[in-house]
Amino acid sequence: MMQRAHPGSQRGVALPIALIVLAAMVLAAVTLVRSVDTATLVAGNLTFKQRATHAGDEGVRQAFLWLRGIAIANPVALNNTNAGNGYYSTQHADDPGWNPAANWPAGVVTLPMDAGGNTVSYIIHRLCTLPGMAYNAPNQQCATYTGTSGSSSGGSQSVDAPEFTGVVYVYYRVTARVDGPRNTVSYVQSMMLAPAN
């Protein structure tokens, strides 16, 4: 004959195991929620950074328009600094180790805030060592390019393109700084050429 266990002699092992499994599941769910939140924040920050970098293109474009206008209307004016228009006739004092975050100069052009909440500022440096002097003045050192042939040295190869043979061009560096939402800061730099005067 079989003996039945008395209810008082059962120990209830299943309850502690179920509680341990439940606690592990709660911890796994909390970890999953936190990792999803972190991934969302990282993706959002990358989006803001990318938007700020794209907004910097407008600063480069505005600097190009100003530089082109002066190079056409009064190229000799490019020998002198014009801080009111964000133009410096020499390279930055700390080149080549320029860290814009620490040394962003005061004379910049700031554009109105765009629809994405980005504010773009730009500055133009002529890559020469001495201010107020032409590119070929004594003791002046400028980064220049002299075209030798339109197709063999980087000139345009399109139909009816001008050849740059024998023309001296001076390099200009445009640095655009973008201050955006969530304390986003981006820098975009572009090199430009203009005929020497």
C-alpha positions in Angstrom: 0.0 0.0 0.0 1.2 3.5 -0.9 1.7 6.1 1.8 0.6 9.6 1.2 2.9 12.5 2.2 1.5 14.7 4.8 1.0 18.3 3.6 3.2 19.6 6.4 6.2 17.6 5.1 6.4 19.3 1.7 9.1 22.0 1.4 8.0 24.2 -1.5 11.2 24.3 -3.6 9.4 25.6 -6.8 8.5 29.0 -5.3 12.2 30.1 -4.6 13.2 28.9 -8.1 10.3 30.8 -9.7 11.2 34.0 -7.8 14.8 33.7 -9.0 13.8 33.2 -12.6 11.4 36.1 -12.3 14.1 38.4 -10.9 16.5 37.4 -13.7 13.8 38.2 -16.3 13.1 41.6 -14.7 16.9 42.4 -14.8 17.1 41.3 -18.5 14.1 43.5 -19.4 15.6 46.6 -17.6 19.0 46.0 -19.4 17.2 45.7 -22.8 15.3 48.9 -22.2 18.4 50.8 -21.2 20.3 49.5 -24.2 17.5 50.6 -26.6 17.5 54.1 -24.9 21.3 54.3 -25.3 21.1 53.3 -29.0 18.4 55.9 -29.6 20.4 58.6 -27.9 23.5 57.7 -29.9 21.6 57.7 -33.2 20.0 61.1 -32.3 23.4 62.6 -31.5 24.9 61.3 -34.7 21.9 62.9 -36.6 22.5 66.2 -34.9 26.2 66.0 -35.7 25.5 65.2 -39.4 23.0 68.0 -39.7 25.5 70.4 -38.2 28.2 69.3 -40.7 25.8 69.8 -43.6 24.9 73.2 -42.3 28.6 74.1 -42.5 28.4 73.9 -46.3 26.3 77.1 -46.2 29.2 78.9 -44.4 31.7 77.6 -47.0 29.3 78.8 -49.8 28.9 82.2 -48.3 32.7 82.6 -47.9 33.2 81.5 -51.5 30.7 84.1 -52.7 32.5 86.9 -50.7 36.0 85.8 -51.8 34.9 85.5 -55.5 33.3 88.9 -55.4 36.4 90.6 -54.0 38.7 88.7 -56.3 36.7 90.0 -59.3 36.0 93.5 -58.1 39.2 94.5 -56.2 41.8 91.7 -56.0 44.4 94.0 -54.4 42.1 94.2 -51.3 42.9 90.6 -50.6 46.3 91.7 -49.5 44.8 93.3 -46.4 42.9 91.9 -43.5 39.2 92.7 -43.4 38.0 91.3 -40.0 34.5 92.7 -40.4 34.0 90.3 -43.3 35.8 87.4 -41.6 38.9 87.7 -43.8 42.5 87.5 -42.7 45.4 88.0 -45.1 47.7 85.6 -43.2 47.3 82.1 -42.0 46.3 81.4 -38.5 49.0 82.2 -35.9 49.1 78.6 -34.7 49.3 76.8 -38.0 49.8 74.0 -38.6 48.7 72.9 -35.1 45.5 75.1 -35.2 42.8 73.8 -32.9 39.7 75.8 -33.7 37.9 74.7 -30.6 40.6 76.4 -28.5 41.6 79.3 -30.8 38.4 80.3 -32.7 39.1 84.0 -33.5 36.9 86.9 -32.7 36.5 88.3 -36.3 34.1 85.9 -37.9 30.9 86.2 -39.9 27.9 84.6 -38.3 24.9 83.7 -40.4 21.3 83.6 -39.1 20.1 80.5 -37.4 18.7 78.0 -39.9 15.5 75.9 -39.6 17.4 73.1 -37.9 18.6 75.3 -35.1 22.2 75.5 -36.4 24.2 78.8 -36.3 27.0 78.9 -38.8 30.1 81.1 -38.5 33.0 81.3 -41.0 36.4 82.8 -41.3 38.8 83.0 -44.3 42.6 82.8 -44.1 44.9 83.6 -47.0 47.7 81.1 -46.6 50.5 83.6 -46.5 52.9 84.6 -43.7 52.9 88.4 -43.9 49.8 90.7 -43.9 49.3 93.7 -46.1 51.7 92.4 -48.8 51.3 90.8 -52.2 52.0 87.1 -52.6 55.4 87.8 -54.3 56.6 90.5 -51.9 60.1 90.1 -50.4 60.1 87.6 -47.4 56.4 86.7 -48.1 55.7 83.0 -48.2 52.3 82.0 -49.6 50.8 78.6 -50.6 50.4 79.0 -54.4 49.6 77.0 -57.4 50.9 77.8 -60.9 49.2 76.0 -63.7 51.4 74.5 -66.4 48.8 72.7 -68.5 45.0 72.5 -68.2 44.7 68.7 -68.5 48.0 67.4 -67.0 48.1 69.3 -63.7 44.6 69.2 -62.3 42.9 71.8 -64.5 39.4 71.2 -65.9 39.3 68.8 -68.9 35.8 69.8 -70.0 35.1 71.3 -73.4 35.7 75.1 -73.5 37.2 75.1 -70.0 39.8 77.8 -69.4 43.4 76.7 -69.2 45.4 77.7 -66.1 48.7 77.8 -67.9 51.1 80.4 -66.4 48.6 81.9 -64.0 49.6 82.0 -60.3 46.8 81.2 -57.8 46.9 81.8 -54.0 45.3 79.3 -51.6 42.7 80.4 -49.2 41.3 78.3 -46.3 37.7 78.7 -45.2 36.8 77.3 -41.8 33.1 77.1 -40.9 32.0 76.4 -37.4 28.5 75.2 -36.7 26.9 75.4 -33.2 23.7 73.3 -33.2 21.2 71.8 -30.8 22.3 69.7 -27.9 25.6 71.5 -27.8 26.6 70.1 -31.1 29.8 71.8 -32.6 31.1 70.9 -36.0 33.9 72.3 -38.1 34.2 72.2 -41.9 37.2 73.4 -43.8 37.6 74.0 -47.5 40.6 75.1 -49.6 40.0 77.6 -52.4 42.1 79.2 -55.1 42.0 82.8 -56.4 44.2 84.4 -59.0 47.2 86.2 -57.4 47.2 90.0 -57.6 
